[in-house]
């Protein structure tokens, strides 16, 4: 079995996959929402995956770390992927990659001396996996104005002026990222801690706001690109390669004609960056998630993030687009299914250890 710890409101990432390509594995996967009481002894043997690492705040993070540590200590028949306290979040990951010379750009918290950043920059929320919150900014005063706008509840008031180019790009028709009909329903944590955590995730002081240096990755034709590859244990599984005229590369505005679909298939078949990505994941102490990255103009990887609860497969409503992407989606789905199937098998049991601890709310 695979036990996935997840935020109750973010299970949509798995819904479409488990209803389609992953349906044969659906019975082997159980979801445990953060905030639910957990009997460590009752967790099925196999694998436990801690997702939504960036979204854990306040007591949820502390309790999730206790669950993680007790599984490690008391359940040798469960392998554990990701650590609520030990896996690097976006800021720490990007800072570490810059210090190690892997990335050539860095990131600052807004309460740091970010004004030494190399311009242009963009501003985003540290725990946000949707998109940057601004366009590219070439003036320090403009960046400070965006930081002020994003503080506290202002993060939800995104004006058209502040949207990055990719958000306003023409959209590919027939694409739905989230399939509500296939969503997985989990009980919401309505305890005081659950409510406080939801409030905290919407309220951001300066240290929750990031100022990111821009890394130019456009090719000679002026197209930007983004690779997406999953890490599942010790395996790297290429998922997509998208091209766009806009620096914020999203599926909904990416090129979907034959030449780019062929490039994507070549990437997925060859998996050319697997060794480098495994090193990045080792630095991040992340064993499950999707690495979003590009190649800079010298051919070096530029890592944007590792999302521990990524969308597995998009739901494509347009039949022509779905048919065009069938080969790449099927290739990824098969490799991903095989990797998950391996996780359902319990690891070798170490002798002399006890299991079965009951702890409070995650």
C-alpha positions in Angstrom: 0.0 0.0 0.0 0.9 3.6 -0.5 -0.2 6.1 2.2 -0.2 9.7 1.1 -0.3 12.5 3.7 -1.9 15.5 2.0 -3.8 18.7 2.5 -7.5 17.8 2.3 -8.2 20.7 -0.1 -5.4 19.7 -2.5 -6.3 16.1 -3.4 -7.4 17.2 -6.9 -3.8 16.7 -8.1 -4.4 12.9 -8.0 -8.0 12.7 -9.0 -7.8 12.5 -12.8 -4.8 10.2 -12.8 -6.4 7.6 -10.5 -9.7 7.8 -12.4 -7.9 7.0 -15.7 -4.4 5.8 -16.3 -3.8 4.9 -12.6 -7.1 3.2 -12.0 -5.5 -0.2 -11.5 -3.5 1.3 -8.6 -6.3 3.2 -7.0 -7.1 0.4 -4.5 -3.4 0.4 -3.4 -3.4 4.1 -2.5 -4.9 5.7 0.6 -4.9 9.4 1.4 -4.6 10.8 5.0 -5.4 14.5 5.4 -3.2 16.6 7.6 -5.1 17.1 10.8 -6.5 13.6 11.1 -5.5 11.4 14.1 -3.0 8.8 13.0 -2.4 5.3 14.5 1.2 4.6 13.3 0.6 0.9 14.0 -2.4 0.9 11.6 -0.6 2.3 8.6 -0.3 -0.5 6.0 3.1 -1.8 5.1 4.6 -0.3 1.9 5.4 3.4 1.5 4.3 6.6 3.2 4.7 9.8 1.2 4.5 13.3 2.8 3.2 15.7 0.3 2.3 19.5 0.4 5.5 20.1 2.3 5.4 23.8 1.5 1.9 24.2 2.8 2.6 22.9 6.3 2.4 25.6 8.9 2.1 26.0 12.7 1.2 22.9 14.6 0.5 20.9 11.4 4.2 20.9 10.5 5.3 19.9 14.0 2.7 17.1 14.2 3.5 15.8 10.7 7.2 15.7 11.6 6.3 13.6 14.7 4.4 11.2 12.5 7.3 11.0 10.1 9.9 10.3 12.8 7.8 7.7 14.6 7.3 5.8 11.3 11.0 5.8 10.8 11.7 4.6 14.3 8.9 2.0 14.7 7.8 0.8 11.2 10.7 -0.9 9.4 8.1 -2.3 6.9 7.4 1.2 5.6 9.7 3.3 3.5 9.2 7.0 3.9 9.5 9.6 1.1 9.9 13.3 1.9 10.3 14.8 5.4 8.0 17.5 6.8 11.0 19.1 8.6 14.0 17.8 6.6 13.0 18.3 3.0 14.0 21.7 1.5 11.2 24.2 0.7 11.5 26.6 -2.2 13.6 29.3 -0.6 16.1 26.9 1.0 16.3 24.8 -2.2 17.0 27.7 -4.5 19.5 29.2 -2.1 21.3 25.9 -1.8 21.4 25.3 -5.5 22.9 28.7 -6.1 25.5 28.2 -3.4 26.5 24.9 -4.9 26.8 26.5 -8.4 24.0 24.4 -9.9 21.7 27.4 -10.4 23.1 30.7 -11.7 20.3 32.8 -10.1 19.3 33.2 -6.5 16.3 34.2 -4.4 15.8 36.5 -1.4 13.2 36.8 1.3 11.6 40.2 1.2 12.8 40.9 4.8 16.4 40.3 3.7 18.7 42.7 1.8 17.1 41.8 -1.5 18.0 45.1 -3.2 21.4 43.6 -4.2 19.5 41.1 -6.4 20.4 41.1 -10.1 17.6 42.8 -12.1 15.2 42.1 -13.5 13.4 40.2 -10.7 9.9 38.9 -10.1 8.0 38.5 -6.8 6.1 35.5 -5.6 4.8 33.8 -2.5 7.1 31.2 -0.9 4.5 28.5 -0.7 2.7 29.2 -3.9 2.7 26.7 -6.8 0.5 28.5 -9.2 2.7 31.2 -10.8 4.8 34.3 -10.0 2.7 37.2 -8.7 4.2 39.9 -10.9 5.6 40.6 -14.2 9.4 41.0 -14.6 10.5 44.1 -12.7 13.5 46.3 -13.6 13.2 48.9 -10.8 13.9 48.4 -7.1 11.1 50.8 -6.1 8.6 48.9 -8.3 9.6 45.6 -6.7 9.1 47.1 -3.2 5.6 48.3 -4.3 4.7 44.8 -5.3 6.0 43.4 -2.0 3.7 45.8 -0.2 0.8 44.8 -2.4 1.3 41.2 -1.6 1.6 41.5 2.2 -1.2 40.1 4.2 -4.6 39.6 2.5 -3.4 41.6 -0.5 -2.0 38.5 -2.1 -5.5 37.6 -3.2 -6.0 40.9 -5.0 -4.0 40.3 -8.2 -4.6 43.2 -10.5 -4.3 42.8 -14.3 -1.3 45.1 -14.3 0.6 42.8 -11.9 -0.1 39.5 -13.6 2.9 37.9 -15.3 2.8 37.6 -19.1 2.2 33.9 -19.0 -1.1 34.4 -17.1 -2.4 36.7 -19.8 -1.2 34.6 -22.7 -3.6 33.1 -25.2 -4.8 29.8 -23.7 -4.7 26.4 -25.4 -8.4 25.5 -25.8 -9.9 22.4 -24.2 -7.5 22.2 -21.3 -8.7 21.7 -17.7 -5.9 21.3 -15.1 -8.2 20.1 -12.4 -11.0 17.5 -12.8 -13.6 18.1 -10.2 -15.5 15.0 -11.2 -12.6 12.8 -10.4 -11.6 14.7 -7.2 -10.8 12.8 -4.1 -13.0 13.9 -1.2 -11.3 14.1 2.3 -12.8 15.6 5.4 -11.6 19.1 6.1 -9.9 19.8 9.3 -12.3 22.1 11.1 -10.5 22.0 14.4 -9.1 25.2 15.8 -5.6 24.3 14.6 -7.0 23.5 11.1 -8.7 26.9 10.9 -5.6 28.7 12.2 -3.4 26.9 9.6 -5.7 27.9 6.8 -5.7 31.5 8.0 -1.9 31.5 8.3 -1.5 30.2 4.8 -3.4 33.3 3.5 -1.6 35.8 5.7 1.9 36.6 4.7 4.5 38.8 6.4 7.6 39.9 4.4 9.5 36.7 5.1 6.9 34.7 3.2 7.4 36.8 0.1 10.3 36.0 -2.3 12.2 38.2 -4.7 13.6 36.0 -7.4 16.3 36.8 -10.0 15.2 36.2 -13.6 17.2 33.5 -15.5 17.0 33.9 -19.3 16.2 30.6 -20.9 14.8 31.6 -24.2 16.2 29.9 -27.3 17.3 31.5 -30.6 13.6 31.6 -31.7 12.6 33.5 -28.6 10.8 30.6 -27.1 11.0 29.7 -23.4 10.7 26.1 -22.3 10.1 24.1 -19.1 10.9 20.5 -18.4 8.9 18.6 -15.8 10.2 15.4 -14.3 8.9 13.3 -11.4 11.2 11.8 -8.8 9.7 8.6 -7.3 12.2 7.1 -4.9 15.4 6.8 -6.8 13.8 7.1 -10.3 13.4 10.1 -12.5 10.4 10.0 -14.8 10.2 12.7 -17.5 6.6 14.1 -17.6 6.6 17.0 -20.1 8.5 19.6 -22.1 6.5 22.7 -23.0 7.5 25.7 -25.1 6.0 29.2 -24.9 6.6 32.7 -26.1 6.1 33.8 -22.5 8.6 33.5 -19.7 6.0 31.9 -17.4 5.6 28.6 -19.2 2.3 27.0 -18.6 0.6 24.0 -20.3 -2.5 26.1 -21.0 -0.4 28.5 -23.2 2.2 26.2 -24.6 2.9 25.2 -28.2 1.2 22.0 -29.0 2.0 21.5 -32.7 3.9 18.5 -34.0 7.4 19.8 -33.9 7.2 20.5 -30.2 5.3 17.3 -29.4 8.2 15.4 -31.1 10.8 17.3 -29.0 8.8 16.4 -25.9 8.7 12.7 -26.9 12.5 12.7 -27.5 13.0 14.2 -24.1 10.8 11.6 -22.4 12.4 8.7 -24.2 16.0 9.7 -23.5 15.6 11.2 -20.0 18.9 13.2 -20.5 19.1 15.0 -17.2 18.3 12.1 -14.8 21.7 11.9 -13.1 21.7 15.7 -12.5 18.2 15.7 -11.2 18.8 12.9 -8.7 21.7 14.9 -7.3 19.4 17.9 -6.9 16.8 15.7 -5.2 19.4 14.4 -2.8 20.4 17.9 -1.9 16.8 18.7 -1.3 16.1 15.5 0.6 13.0 15.0 -1.6 12.1 11.5 -2.9 8.7 12.3 -4.3 7.6 15.3 -6.4 7.9 17.0 -9.7 11.1 19.0 -10.6 10.4 22.0 -12.8 13.5 23.2 -14.6 14.9 24.6 -17.8 18.3 24.8 -19.5 20.0 28.1 -19.6 21.8 29.5 -22.6 25.0 27.6 -21.8 23.1 24.3 -21.6 23.2 24.1 -17.8 20.0 23.1 -15.8 18.1 25.9 -14.0 15.9 24.4 -11.4 12.7 26.4 -10.5 11.2 24.2 -7.8 10.3 20.7 -6.6 6.6 20.4 -6.0 5.8 17.7 -3.5 2.1 17.6 -4.5 2.0 18.2 -8.3 -0.7 17.6 -10.8 -0.1 14.1 -12.1 -2.0 14.3 -15.4 -4.0 17.2 -16.9 -7.5 16.5 -18.1 -7.8 17.5 -21.7 -11.3 18.1 -22.9 -10.5 18.9 -26.5 -10.5 15.6 -28.4 -8.0 16.7 -31.0 -5.5 17.9 -28.5 -6.0 14.8 -26.3 -5.3 12.6 -29.3 -2.2 14.6 -30.2 -0.9 14.2 -26.6 -1.9 10.6 -26.2 1.5 9.1 -26.9 3.4 11.3 -24.5 0.7 11.0 -21.7 0.6 7.2 -22.1 4.4 7.0 -21.9 4.6 9.0 -18.8 1.6 7.3 -17.2 3.1 3.8 -17.8 6.4 4.7 -16.2 4.8 6.5 -13.3 2.5 3.6 -12.7 5.4 1.2 -12.7 7.3 3.4 -10.2 4.3 3.6 -7.9 3.7 -0.2 -8.1 7.2 -0.7 -6.8 6.3 1.4 -3.8 3.4 -0.8 -2.8 5.9 -3.6 -1.9 7.1 -3.3 1.7 10.9 -2.9 2.2 12.8 -5.6 4.0 11.9 -5.7 7.6 14.7 -4.9 10.1 14.6 -7.2 13.1 14.4 -6.2 16.7 12.2 -3.1 16.2 8.7 -2.5 17.5 5.8 -0.7 15.8 2.5 0.7 16.7 2.4 4.2 18.3 -0.6 6.3 18.5 -0.1 10.1 18.3 -2.4 13.0 18.2 -3.5 15.1 15.3 -1.1 15.5 12.4 
